Amino acid sequence: MPTTTSAAPATAAGFGRFFLPGPTEVHPDVLAAQTRPMIGHRGKGMEELLGRLQPGLQALFRTRRPVYLGACSATGFMEGAIRNCAGRRVLALVNGAFSERFFRIARANGIEADALAVEWGQAHDPALVAEALARKPYDAVTVVHSETSTGVLNPVRELAEVCHSAGDVLLLVDSVTGVAGTPVEPDAWGLDLVLTGSQKALALPPGLALGVLQPPALARAERTVNRGVYFDFLEYEAAAQKHSTVNTPAISLLYALEAQLARIAAEGVEARWARHRAMAERTWAWVEEMRARGAVAGVLAPPGFRSPTVTCISLAGDRTGPAVAAAMKARGFVIGAGYGKLKDPTFRIGHMGDHTVAGLEVLLDALTEVLQ
Ligand SMILES: *Cc1c(COP(=O)(O)O)cnc(C)c1O
């Protein structure tokens, strides 16, 4: 039996059959890095490790700001983004399950929040966001860069311009399936806060959140009283400045991160983006072939707004997403069914992390057989 979700062989030969849109497949060398022994987190060893991680993280995030590391899943930093930077009123851009989650987190933290929703599968139009910001004053806008539930890529660069033209409005960006798979430029594009998690395009095991705050976001945090404790980003900032951590870090995951940053540096960040782009384009072309044969209805996201890391494919006929995923599982491959309300009518391929176009071809051949 080839690699499945359980008992994946820790050899490179077993790699390349796990295409879930998170968690993603982790390279055996990165998995192996986690077996190093523990070190004390208040000692020189940890300070040196964190110091070694920062340059690679800053290259990956294209920033001169420190990159915060949290021992939590990405949702933790979504909550942190709200608690530190939301101000009094938030406009939540909703076009899928994860952007809906950002909206719910704002409300659950007692922030006044309005949702600007477009249909699942559509991207947000900066002009409509500008209109919403002109109608009512907001302190922050939340957006999901790459909506993993629909495969839509939102135009975060243009959205940042719209926010900043409206005054002191921060753009809080969930780029959980963006960072390390598609261009994200926090400094150059003025993205006030960008967060991600370890288990998506970074291709690490789950459990680490990573984030960058620009000076306006830090200034907002300074003016915010109830930041809570665990996600107080001013504490993160102070710790990052001296290469220390607020609480006990996920030490084994930091070892994995160090190994993965070395692999990313060897490939090059831009080459990594290009590889994702090539995998996405191959997937979209394959969907067109399948559509011509009547097997699928097409890629859910419109051209120009498709994520390079995840493709959500609408099915034709009465096949369901879970049935396609199960048929692939029987062939030794893992893909995603649809997510949330798209569970049945769609399925998703996570072509992100350390996969290659050649590995993707093998998956698509099996999928072609399943769909025929
Ligand atoms: C996976 C994902 C999350 C949630 O991440 P967790 O690590 O499970 O908390 C949030 N946003 C997006 C876009 C995601 O893909």
PDBQT file of the ligand as one rigid body, heavy atoms in Angstrom, charges set to zero:
ROOT
HETATM    1  C1  LIG A 401      -6.055  26.428   7.725  1.00  0.00    +0.000 C 
HETATM    2  C2  LIG A 401      -6.501  27.846   7.716  1.00  0.00    +0.000 A 
HETATM    3  C3  LIG A 401      -6.788  28.549   8.890  1.00  0.00    +0.000 A 
HETATM    4  C4  LIG A 401      -6.820  27.900  10.246  1.00  0.00    +0.000 C 
HETATM    5  O1  LIG A 401      -5.616  27.454  10.598  1.00  0.00    +0.000 OA
HETATM    6  P1  LIG A 401      -5.441  26.593  11.958  1.00  0.00    +0.000 P 
HETATM    7  O2  LIG A 401      -3.973  26.394  11.880  1.00  0.00    +0.000 OA
HETATM    8  O3  LIG A 401      -6.230  25.342  11.753  1.00  0.00    +0.000 OA
HETATM    9  O4  LIG A 401      -5.889  27.379  13.085  1.00  0.00    +0.000 OA
HETATM   10  C5  LIG A 401      -7.122  29.878   8.805  1.00  0.00    +0.000 A 
HETATM   11  N1  LIG A 401      -7.196  30.497   7.629  1.00  0.00    +0.000 NA
HETATM   12  C6  LIG A 401      -6.949  29.856   6.459  1.00  0.00    +0.000 A 
HETATM   13  C7  LIG A 401      -7.056  30.603   5.184  1.00  0.00    +0.000 C 
HETATM   14  C8  LIG A 401      -6.588  28.514   6.478  1.00  0.00    +0.000 A 
HETATM   15  O5  LIG A 401      -6.333  27.883   5.319  1.00  0.00    +0.000 OA
ENDROOT
TORSDOF 0
